[in-house]
Amino acid sequence: MQFKDIVGQRDVINRLTEIIDSGRVSHAQLLLGATDDGSLQVALAYLQYLCCEHRVHPEGGDLRADSCGECPSCKKIAALMHPDLHLYFPTATTTRVTSAPKSDDFGAEFREFIAAHHALGTLDEWYAHLGIDNKQGMVREADAAAIVQALGMKAYEGGWKMVVVWMPEKMNAAAANELLKTLEEPSEGSVILLVGESDERLLPTIKSRVQTVRLKAGNSRRAAEAALAEQYAPLLVEWLRMLFKLKMKELSAQVDKMAALGREQQKQFLGYAQEVMRSCFLHSTAGLPVELGSGDQKFDAMFPQMVTVNNIEMINNALDDALFAIERNAYGKIALMELSFRLSKALKKR
Ligand SMILES: [Zn+2]
């Protein structure tokens, strides 16, 4: 995640990069703000900047600095695969992990969750992703022990040892106590970021040991969604229209346009398409309002009716498969063409 991928929070971001550039990196910080306002995004972009081998200072614009997004370190942090980046978060037992759950058991799920929501997913969405039903997640003593251990070792890559604790307010007392010493005297080269939404339930002993950085409230997520819709709505609408007619020459040209987006943007586009389909479904089944933003009233009124109980699953599966294929380096055009045929078939089944 680069800072430029974050909507808003410019003041905080610029202050943070200034501090990093001046070499006064604080070893234990609490980033306080709603996840869907970008607190976890800021934390991840912060660490990426900290480790970046070619920090950039873009001219113009409202960011004083950003990570390059291209160097090996940036790529590893962006994929949450950096060996010195350790992530902790609330967990509970699931059908797979039936006892003594801890963050390390759910690394893959957490990475998926971050990717799917661009690090803006809420705690409820995380619990739904884990499938823990009504259980309350917790950051546990085993997590605190893992943090102490991770920071006690040498960095694999010789740089910073980084720990992110998402939702420290879900830390139980045993875990919090276990962390006190580490927060007070972190080992050389450690950076601990607690990323929380509220400090009311944090122990005073924790609060007094970290430097608090407050983010602005302002719903970055809604703004990010609006920006995404503005970017992709015309392309999506054009494509959906073609799925009814299926004129091969036109469709092929349209798919070329989509394939030209590049892998990351293709994924973003398909994620956006998935959101649109979901809201169309909620519209046709529960009457919830939907805004396609196509600029064409007739289409906006007609299309949502096409997504029903009879085809929502086919539509979802088709989009999931295409996302998976593109993720796995499939040739974009082929994946998108196949997806077009499957969606066209599904839409006729309404
Ligand atoms: Zn970089």
Residues whose N, C-alpha, C, O or C-beta is under 5 A from the ligand:
A	BS01	ZN	C52 E53 H54 S67 C68 G69 E70 C71 C74
